[in-house]
Amino acid sequence: MTPIQPPSERRPDRPALTLLAACLGFVVVILDVSIVNVATKALAGDFGGSISGLEWVINGYTLTFAAFLLTAGAMGDRFHPGRIFVGGFGLFAAASLACGAAPSLGVLIAARIVQGVGAAMIVPSSLSLVNAGFPDPARRARAISLWAAAGGLALALGPVIGGLLVDALGWRSVFYVNVPLAAVGILLARADARPAPARTAARRSLDLPGQVLAVVSLGALTAATVEANSRGWASAAVLGCAAVFAVALAGFVAVERRGTDPMLPPQLFGNRTFTATTLIGALLNFAFYGLIFVFSIFFQEAWGYSPSVAGLAFLPMTAAIMAANLASGPLVRRLGARVVLVLGSALAALGYLTAAPAVGAHSYAAVVAQFLVAGIGLGLAVPAMTNAMLGAADPAHAGIASGVLNASRQIGGLLGVAVMGLLVGDGTAGQLVPGLRAALLWAGGALAVAALLSAVGVRAATRTTATAPAGTGRTPAPAPTR
């Protein structure tokens, strides 16, 4: 008689619930990146904050989200991703309540910083749960496509939902809406994945010095890029943050190389595919978030769009991203992650580069086709990149690998906003068109580099083995079992 596995070792009986919980977690995290933007005017009316203070309502969340992703990924590997996922959702909900009840701008910013920590706990653990729940390569590729499409849906609908909530219920409602969503996510995760430590991860010690240095270095880099737009790159504050980043990064590398059980095992970067996908993630977000930022200014200042119409102008691109996310999984299974990554990055580069001469036409019709091409390319690339990374990572380090990828993407987005914001200068009419054209060229160049990295850095064997002959490639290993 076959012995019955104890519950702590049993694979999920209902992985669809895990996928739904993971998708909901990603939706809530991405929604809070975009939904709050439309509430800044109402916040200024209530609190009378400066522009920089209002920016920190948004950037405080992004800063801690990026800075704590590595730590959260390592915690998932040590304590089990299910526990970190549920804990992150709980912290996110509590911080959302504090945001909605904030009596001042300072309290709101502090609560947003805590929200970012919760978001960092949710994202890498959600990917680890999907990886464990779908060990079959073909099913995992489909699941990751759905996970990415959920984020695309949140990105597309965030400004629209935010505008409706602010108009109907006030700005506090954009934070309160997170609470019931988090409650549903926790119930779904616990219904399928009873948190229990994985044996492999439980033996790892907690690399506190490495985690502290990672948080300090990423936080300093994020702060430098955020403050550069208001203070200038040569300001003492920005230079000081850059110096802290350099020192902390050097210390982090030294600690990780000499540690017996490092948080970020150096051997991860000995894997060519892992290193390539980490860089590709930063380049994709550099282009996308940088251009979202400058196009938002351009549509309103140069073309006279209202904020709601400017938000709707992005819907064709974000809808194309979501549709391509769904198509990416079948293509990865048929063609392999490398081919889809090259195709997606090249299409996105083509869309942005061909939009550069059209932005002076004062016609949305002149750029909408390019938006669609860029959206399709980005939508194909992100799930393929994620599949390639999961296939390359050791299962014992699935959480930290996801954390590295997502941290690189967040840092790429912050650098994109900083660099492209400088290109458009103060946003006056005379600088917007040439600045936006330069930003489009930067984005197209970054995506062209991503396509090249995909071609030479991602191993063909990382394609999903559903279509590969036996023995031709390494089957991406699942995360530690629940």
Buried (B, 14 or more C-beta within 10 A) or exposed (E): EEEEEEEBEEEBEEBEBBBBBBBBBBBBBBBBBBBBBBBBEBBBEBBEBEEEBBBBBBBBBBBBBBBBBBBBBBBBBBBBBBBBBBBBBBBBBBBBBBBBEBEEBEBBBBBBBBBBBBBBBBBBBBBBBBBBBBBBBBBBBBBBBBBBBBBBBBBBBBBBBBBBBBEEEBBBBBBBBBBEBBEBBBEBBBBBBBBBBBEBBEEBEBBEBBBBBBBBBBBBBBBBBBBBBBBEBEBEBBBBBBEBBEBBBEBBBEBBEEBEEBBBBEEBEEBBBBBBBBBBBBBBBBBBBBBBBBBBBBBBBBBEBEBBEBBBBBBBBBBBBBBBBBBBBBBBBBBBBBBBBBBBBBBBBBBBBBBBEBBBEEEBEBBBBBBBBBBBBBBBBBBBBBBBBBBBBBBBBBBBBBBBBBBBBBBBBBBBBBBBBBBBEEBEEEBBBBBBBBBBBBBBBBBBBBBBBBBEBBBEBBBBBBBBEEEEBBBBBBBBBB
